[in-house]
Every structure is written in C-alpha cells, then in structure tokens.
Amino acid sequence: MTHFSTVGLIGHLNSERAIYSIKRLIRFLQQRGKHFVLESETAALITDVHLVEGAQQIVGIDELGQTCDLVIVVGGDGSLLRSGRALAKYNVPLLGVNRGRLGFLTDITPEDIETRVEEVMNGKYVVDNRFLLDMTVMRQGAAVGSGDALNDVVLHPGQFIHMLEFELYIDGHFVTSQRSDGMIVSTPTGSTAYALSGGGPIMHPKLDAIVLVPMNPHTLSSRPMVVAGDSEIKIIVGEHNTAVPMVTCDGQTHVDISAADEIHIRKKPHTLKLIHPLNHNFYERCRSKLGWGGHLLNH
C-alpha cells in the first residue's frame, strides 16, 4: 500500500455516524501503518484519545491540503462541497464516504469503507476532474463580495418571495432581461442538484459547459440555457426590486446584493480531483439516486 503516503481525514461535524466512520478509517490506516492527518475540528469530536494521538498531525483545512496526497471526506455531498472548495487549489484528490442522504459525490458506502479504501490505496481507482465557478459582486466598479462554487451560484430574493428584475450578459453580449425568482448558474457537477429541481438538464461531469436555469420566470419562453465552460457571465440587478436579493454559492456562503450590482461568474483556473472506485458509473448513480427505471428487456 504505497500509492498514497499521507492521508487526510475530514468528517461531518454534526454527524455521529460520520465520526464513527472516521474512527473505522483511523483503525484501518493504523493497521496498515499509514500516516494520517486529522482536520482539527474533526479531531475535536473524537473522544477516543488513542485514535487522535495516532495522527501524524492535527491541522486546519489549508494545511491539510499542503501536507496530504489524498483527503478522505466522510459525510454527505455538502461536506464534500465545503472540502472541495477549500482544497481544490492544492491539487489534492478527494475521496468521499457517504454518511449523508443522497450521496452523488460521496460514493463509498459505510459498509464498504475498508474494501474500497484499500483498493484506492493500491491504485485501483478512477480520477474525475470537476471545475468550480468563481463569483464576484461588483458595486460601482469595486468588488464588495466574492465566493466560489463546485455546484452552483444562485441569485435569489433572500428572505422574502418577490420577483427580481435583472439583465443577463454572456461574454459581453446582452442576452435578455428577466423577471423571475432568480437564476441558477450551475456546473455539470451541480446539474444534479438545485438546478435539476429548477428544470435544468442533467449534464455529464466531463462536459465543459455551464447551465443557466431561470427560477420561476414570469415569461414562459425563458428556458434553461447551456453555454460554453469558458463563458464570462454577468448579471446586473435591476434598480426597482422590492426584495433584498442575495447571491449564494453552493447554498453555503451568501453575499447581499444592492440595486445595480453586477454579479460576475466564470470558471476557476484550477479543478478539483475526485477519486472514485473502479466500479463508479455516472449513469448508474443517476439511476439509483434519482429513481430511474431498470432494465425492461432480458439480456
């Protein structure tokens, strides 16, 4: 087992099931003489002192990216989104163990932890590169907020339900003005998340494309639109909105928006490396997670 020399561990902070699986991983790594590093907030939740003391280091998430050549995230898709945004710039691959609900991104089941992690350690895995979005809010020419997203950037009315007025530009070209509840700007990774519930298309993770999904548009001709992955997207918020809109990245970070603000969205220069077991299949994930029908014909 020499494919990865130092393994970082991150667990969902509000999940006893995730901490239980972290403990299993620690024992597994210790039995095989592997170096492991614990993320500091995760380590604080582990009551077994001998397990924590076995770690080579207990560090913050940025140091985790600098010192590890593999990071295992135990939790749901939200845990992997948070970790992915923080660690993508360090080019360290992430492996997800699902202790959440849907588990599109965290695809190792708890009962298979030892088997699948050992396969990965022995070099039996596939690498999946996912791009992220960079979002900046400009106000009178100055940046007043920013964020990044592995799933989506969403303009929405904030606390109260009011239609928003805004203009959409792509690569400097005016596309349309719109009255709607907002706009979802999604990566292929996010196409199976919020964008899907808004009527957007499912995009294969390998696509170099961004989808824009209007949220409950006032005009029925407003439809989701897929644009090139290197597109520069600009949304200008109207001056006559009664709502106090917000822009949200991955449903986890928020920036308040004022009238005439510009929201600039583009692909980030670095990608996130996701590791999957060899049996990973995107279409099987869709079929099992979204309840698609199985075979009708005998094969």
C-alpha positions in Angstrom: 0.0 0.0 0.0 2.3 2.7 -1.2 0.2 4.7 -3.7 -0.6 7.4 -1.2 1.8 8.2 1.6 -0.2 10.7 3.8 -4.0 10.6 4.1 -6.1 13.5 5.5 -9.4 12.8 7.2 -12.4 15.2 7.4 -15.7 14.3 9.0 -19.2 16.0 9.0 -19.1 18.0 12.2 -22.8 17.3 13.2 -23.0 13.6 12.4 -22.2 10.9 14.9 -22.4 8.4 12.0 -19.6 10.3 10.2 -17.4 10.3 13.3 -18.0 6.6 13.7 -16.8 6.0 10.2 -13.8 8.3 10.8 -12.8 6.0 13.7 -13.1 3.0 11.5 -10.8 4.7 8.9 -8.3 5.5 11.6 -8.1 1.9 12.8 -7.9 0.7 9.2 -5.0 3.1 8.4 -3.2 2.3 11.6 -3.4 -1.5 11.0 -1.7 -0.9 7.6 1.0 1.5 9.0 -0.3 4.5 7.0 0.4 8.1 8.0 -2.8 10.1 8.5 -3.6 13.7 9.3 -6.7 14.9 11.1 -8.5 18.1 10.3 -8.6 20.0 13.6 -12.4 20.4 14.0 -12.9 16.7 13.2 -10.3 15.7 15.7 -12.0 17.7 18.5 -15.1 15.5 18.1 -13.2 12.1 18.5 -13.4 11.1 22.2 -11.0 8.1 21.8 -7.7 9.8 22.8 -5.5 6.9 21.4 -7.0 7.3 18.0 -6.4 11.1 17.9 -2.8 10.6 19.3 -2.1 8.2 16.4 -2.4 11.1 13.9 0.9 12.5 12.5 -0.6 16.0 12.7 -3.8 17.8 13.6 -4.1 20.8 11.3 -6.5 23.3 9.7 -8.0 22.5 6.4 -5.5 24.6 4.4 -2.6 22.8 6.0 -4.4 19.5 5.2 -4.2 20.4 1.5 -0.5 21.3 1.8 0.6 18.1 3.6 -1.6 15.3 2.3 -1.6 13.5 -1.1 -5.1 12.1 -0.5 -8.0 13.5 1.6 -11.0 11.3 2.6 -14.2 13.2 3.3 -16.8 11.4 5.5 -20.3 12.9 5.3 -22.8 14.0 2.7 -22.4 15.9 -0.5 -22.5 19.2 1.5 -19.3 18.1 3.4 -17.6 17.3 0.1 -18.6 20.7 -1.4 -17.1 22.5 1.6 -13.9 20.5 1.5 -13.7 20.7 -2.3 -13.9 24.5 -2.4 -11.1 24.7 0.2 -8.8 22.1 -1.2 -9.1 22.3 -5.0 -6.3 24.9 -5.2 -3.9 22.5 -3.6 -4.4 19.8 -6.3 -5.0 17.2 -3.6 -7.5 14.5 -4.7 -10.7 13.9 -2.6 -12.4 10.6 -1.9 -15.9 10.6 -0.4 -17.5 8.3 2.1 -21.3 8.8 2.2 -22.8 9.4 5.6 -25.4 11.8 4.3 -28.6 11.3 2.3 -28.3 11.5 -1.5 -24.6 11.0 -1.9 -24.0 11.9 -5.6 -20.4 12.9 -4.8 -19.6 10.8 -1.8 -20.0 7.4 -3.4 -18.3 4.9 -1.0 -21.0 3.3 1.3 -20.1 2.9 5.0 -20.2 -0.9 4.8 -17.6 -0.9 2.0 -15.1 1.5 3.6 -12.2 -0.9 4.2 -12.6 -2.7 0.9 -12.9 0.4 -1.3 -10.2 2.4 0.5 -7.8 -0.4 0.3 -8.4 -0.6 -3.5 -7.8 3.1 -3.8 -4.6 2.8 -1.8 -3.4 0.1 -4.2 -4.0 2.3 -7.2 -7.4 0.9 -8.2 -9.4 4.0 -8.8 -10.5 6.5 -11.5 -9.9 10.3 -11.3 -12.7 12.7 -12.1 -11.8 16.4 -12.7 -14.5 18.9 -11.8 -14.3 22.6 -12.4 -15.5 25.3 -10.0 -17.1 28.7 -10.5 -15.7 32.0 -9.3 -18.2 34.6 -8.3 -17.5 38.3 -7.7 -20.1 41.1 -6.8 -19.1 44.5 -8.2 -20.6 47.7 -6.9 -19.8 51.0 -8.6 -16.6 49.4 -10.0 -15.4 47.9 -6.7 -15.6 44.3 -5.6 -17.8 44.0 -2.4 -18.1 40.2 -2.2 -16.9 37.0 -3.7 -17.2 33.3 -3.4 -16.6 30.0 -5.3 -18.9 27.1 -6.0 -18.5 23.5 -7.0 -22.2 23.1 -7.6 -23.9 26.5 -8.3 -24.1 30.2 -7.9 -27.7 31.3 -7.2 -29.3 34.7 -7.4 -32.5 34.7 -5.3 -34.8 37.1 -3.4 -33.4 36.5 0.0 -35.7 36.2 3.0 -38.9 37.3 1.1 -40.5 35.9 -2.0 -40.5 38.7 -4.6 -39.8 38.6 -8.3 -36.4 40.0 -9.2 -35.6 42.1 -12.3 -32.1 41.6 -13.8 -30.2 41.6 -17.1 -28.1 38.7 -18.3 -24.9 39.2 -20.3 -22.6 36.4 -21.7 -19.1 37.2 -23.0 -20.1 40.9 -23.0 -23.2 40.3 -25.2 -26.6 41.3 -23.8 -28.8 38.2 -23.8 -32.0 39.1 -22.0 -33.8 41.0 -19.3 -35.9 38.9 -17.0 -38.4 39.0 -14.2 -38.2 35.8 -12.1 -37.4 34.5 -8.7 -33.8 34.4 -9.7 -31.2 32.5 -11.6 -29.2 29.3 -11.0 -25.8 29.2 -12.7 -24.5 25.6 -12.4 -21.5 23.5 -13.2 -22.1 20.0 -14.6 -21.5 18.8 -11.0 -24.4 20.9 -9.8 -26.7 19.9 -12.6 -28.0 17.0 -10.5 -28.6 19.3 -7.5 -30.6 22.6 -7.2 -30.5 23.2 -11.0 -32.3 19.9 -11.6 -35.1 20.8 -9.3 -35.5 24.0 -11.3 -36.0 22.1 -14.5 -32.4 22.2 -15.8 -30.8 19.4 -17.8 -28.6 16.7 -16.3 -25.0 17.2 -17.7 -22.3 14.6 -17.7 -19.4 15.7 -15.3 -16.9 15.6 -18.2 -18.8 18.4 -20.1 -17.0 21.7 -20.3 -20.3 23.7 -20.0 -22.3 25.9 -17.7 -26.1 25.8 -17.4 -28.2 28.8 -16.6 -31.6 28.0 -15.1 -34.3 30.7 -14.5 -36.2 30.3 -11.3 -40.0 30.5 -11.9 -39.7 33.1 -14.8 -42.6 35.4 -15.5 -42.2 34.7 -19.2 -42.8 31.1 -20.2 -40.3 31.4 -23.1 -37.5 31.8 -20.6 -35.8 28.4 -20.6 -32.6 26.8 -19.3 -29.6 27.6 -21.5 -26.3 25.7 -21.7 -23.2 27.8 -22.6 -19.5 27.1 -23.1 -17.5 26.4 -19.9 -15.2 29.3 -20.5 -18.1 31.8 -20.8 -18.0 35.0 -18.7 -21.4 35.5 -17.2 -22.6 38.9 -15.9 -25.9 39.5 -14.2 -26.9 43.2 -13.5 -29.6 43.5 -10.8 -32.4 46.0 -11.5 -32.9 49.2 -9.6 -36.6 48.7 -8.9 -36.6 45.4 -6.9 -38.6 45.4 -3.8 -36.8 42.4 -2.5 -33.3 42.4 -0.9 -31.6 39.9 -3.1 -28.7 37.6 -2.2 -26.3 35.5 -4.2 -25.4 32.1 -2.7 -22.6 29.8 -3.6 -23.3 26.1 -3.1 -26.1 27.0 -0.7 -23.4 27.7 2.0 -21.9 31.2 1.5 -24.0 34.3 0.9 -23.5 37.9 -0.3 -26.2 40.6 0.0 -27.0 42.4 -3.3 -28.0 46.0 -3.9 -29.6 47.7 -6.8 -27.4 48.0 -9.9 -24.8 45.5 -8.5 -23.1 43.3 -11.1 -22.5 39.6 -10.4 -19.6 38.2 -12.4 -19.3 34.5 -12.8 -16.6 32.5 -14.6 -14.7 29.2 -14.4 -11.9 29.0 -11.8 -8.5 28.2 -13.3 -7.9 25.0 -11.2 -10.0 21.9 -11.0 -11.0 19.6 -8.2 -9.8 16.0 -8.5 -12.4 13.5 -7.2 -11.4 9.9 -6.8 -13.9 7.1 -7.3 -13.7 3.3 -7.0 -13.2 1.4 -10.3 -16.9 0.4 -10.4 -18.0 4.1 -10.5 -20.6 4.8 -13.2 -22.3 8.2 -13.6 -25.4 6.7 -15.2 -25.8 4.1 -12.5 -25.5 6.9 -9.9 -28.3 8.7 -11.7 -30.4 5.6 -11.9 -30.0 4.7 -8.2 -30.2 8.2 -6.7 -33.0 9.6 -8.9 -35.1 6.5 -9.1 -34.8 5.8 -12.8 -36.2 2.6 -14.2 -34.1 -0.5 -14.5 -33.9 -3.0 -17.4 -37.1 -3.9 -19.1 -35.6 -6.4 -21.5 -33.9 -9.7 -20.8 -30.1 -9.5 -21.5 
